[in-house]
Amino acid sequence: MILIGQYDSPFVRRVGIALTLYSLPFEHRPWSAFGDADKIRPYNPLTRVPTLVLDNGEVLIESHLMLDYLDSLVPSDRRMFPTDEPARHQALKISALATGLGDKAVSLFYETRLHDKVSDLWAGRCRTQIGAVLAVLEADRQGRTTPYWFGDRIGHADIAVAAVLRFIGEAHPGLVSLATFPSLKAHSARMEALPVFQAVSQPFIAPA
């Protein structure tokens, strides 16, 4: 498999971490959706990352779909989305909140850095949504006593939340104080200390 995209994207990073934890061989091509659009386009006409090229040549173009596919390659007891309810839909919800949070952080970055005139209305809406999602994630994590979000093993929800928190901290310095969200702060620190998070990592690079 070929994973296209830079690890400063939380969406690319979550897939790279999953591939590594599953010990699935892959080639990483750290192409930028901006600077390397011409390289990405033959694989993905949206020129978005992550893009995952499968061994049979098929291409997956959304991170959740990629993780669903990767889960199908490993035994059910190793899958990082729970297989039993209600944990399954709860984990899917946390992951969706995390990726939605990432989308809002990316949107806010584009609005404040790539537009000559910033829409205060849109930027304010993004900030409100970011704060609201963080509060929901904090309350949910605070109510759980297991080492990881849904038990004793790391899952896709753990990875998604930590990857997005790292992105927000680097792309929007000062926007969020994790001291306000102690459970998320502890979760982020625990994840980032893991060898796989340190290996699948890249400082944020602002698009030119």
Solvent accessible surface area in square Angstrom, and as a share of the most:
residue,aa,sasa,rsa
1,M,28,0.12
2,I,32,0.16
3,L,0,0.00
4,I,0,0.00
5,G,0,0.00
6,Q,39,0.17
7,Y,24,0.09
8,D,20,0.10
9,S,20,0.13
10,P,4,0.02
11,F,32,0.13
12,V,0,0.00
13,R,5,0.02
14,R,4,0.02
15,V,0,0.00
16,G,0,0.00
17,I,0,0.00
18,A,0,0.00
19,L,0,0.00
20,T,57,0.33
21,L,57,0.28
22,Y,8,0.03
23,S,91,0.59
24,L,32,0.16
25,P,111,0.70
26,F,60,0.25
27,E,83,0.37
28,H,55,0.25
29,R,54,0.20
30,P,71,0.45
31,W,44,0.16
32,S,26,0.17
33,A,33,0.26
34,F,94,0.39
35,G,70,0.67
36,D,32,0.16
37,A,20,0.16
38,D,109,0.57
39,K,104,0.44
40,I,0,0.00
41,R,115,0.42
42,P,109,0.68
43,Y,69,0.26
44,N,0,0.00
45,P,112,0.70
46,L,97,0.48
47,T,26,0.15
48,R,134,0.49
49,V,35,0.20
50,P,6,0.04
51,T,0,0.00
52,L,0,0.00
53,V,14,0.08
54,L,13,0.07
55,D,121,0.63
56,N,111,0.57
57,G,49,0.47
58,E,106,0.48
59,V,48,0.28
60,L,24,0.12
61,I,67,0.34
62,E,81,0.36
63,S,4,0.03
64,H,71,0.32
65,L,85,0.42
66,M,0,0.00
67,L,1,0.00
68,D,69,0.36
69,Y,69,0.26
70,L,0,0.00
71,D,11,0.06
72,S,70,0.45
73,L,79,0.39
74,V,9,0.05
75,P,81,0.51
76,S,65,0.42
77,D,106,0.55
78,R,97,0.35
79,R,79,0.29
80,M,12,0.06
81,F,4,0.02
82,P,32,0.20
83,T,69,0.40
84,D,105,0.54
85,E,110,0.49
86,P,80,0.50
87,A,32,0.25
88,R,76,0.28
89,H,98,0.44
90,Q,59,0.26
91,A,1,0.01
92,L,52,0.26
93,K,123,0.52
94,I,4,0.02
95,S,3,0.02
96,A,62,0.48
97,L,44,0.22
98,A,0,0.00
99,T,26,0.15
100,G,30,0.29
101,L,3,0.01
102,G,0,0.00
103,D,79,0.41
104,K,48,0.20
105,A,0,0.00
106,V,36,0.21
107,S,29,0.19
108,L,3,0.01
109,F,7,0.03
110,Y,82,0.31
111,E,14,0.06
112,T,48,0.28
113,R,144,0.53
114,L,73,0.36
115,H,96,0.43
116,D,159,0.83
117,K,177,0.75
118,V,51,0.30
119,S,47,0.30
120,D,119,0.62
121,L,156,0.77
122,W,93,0.33
123,A,2,0.01
124,G,28,0.27
125,R,135,0.49
126,C,0,0.00
127,R,110,0.40
128,T,97,0.56
129,Q,47,0.21
130,I,2,0.01
131,G,33,0.31
132,A,55,0.43
133,V,27,0.15
134,L,1,0.01
135,A,52,0.40
136,V,73,0.42
137,L,0,0.00
138,E,17,0.08
139,A,65,0.51
140,D,43,0.22
141,R,26,0.10
142,Q,121,0.54
143,G,65,0.63
144,R,69,0.25
145,T,139,0.81
146,T,51,0.30
147,P,58,0.36
148,Y,27,0.10
149,W,1,0.00
150,F,52,0.22
151,G,17,0.16
152,D,111,0.57
153,R,132,0.48
154,I,27,0.14
155,G,12,0.12
156,H,1,0.01
157,A,2,0.02
158,D,1,0.01
159,I,1,0.01
160,A,1,0.00
161,V,1,0.01
162,A,0,0.00
163,A,2,0.02
164,V,2,0.01
165,L,10,0.05
166,R,62,0.23
167,F,15,0.06
168,I,5,0.03
169,G,47,0.45
170,E,62,0.28
171,A,9,0.07
172,H,21,0.09
173,P,108,0.68
174,G,81,0.78
175,L,57,0.28
176,V,38,0.22
177,S,68,0.44
178,L,47,0.24
179,A,75,0.58
180,T,94,0.55
181,F,27,0.11
182,P,78,0.49
183,S,23,0.15
184,L,0,0.00
185,K,105,0.45
186,A,64,0.49
187,H,5,0.02
188,S,14,0.09
189,A,63,0.49
190,R,108,0.40
191,M,0,0.00
192,E,38,0.17
193,A,65,0.51
194,L,44,0.22
195,P,106,0.67
196,V,16,0.09
197,F,0,0.00
198,Q,115,0.51
199,A,79,0.61
200,V,8,0.05
201,S,35,0.23
202,Q,33,0.15
203,P,95,0.60
204,F,47,0.20
205,I,101,0.51
206,A,36,0.28
207,P,31,0.20
208,A,136,1.05
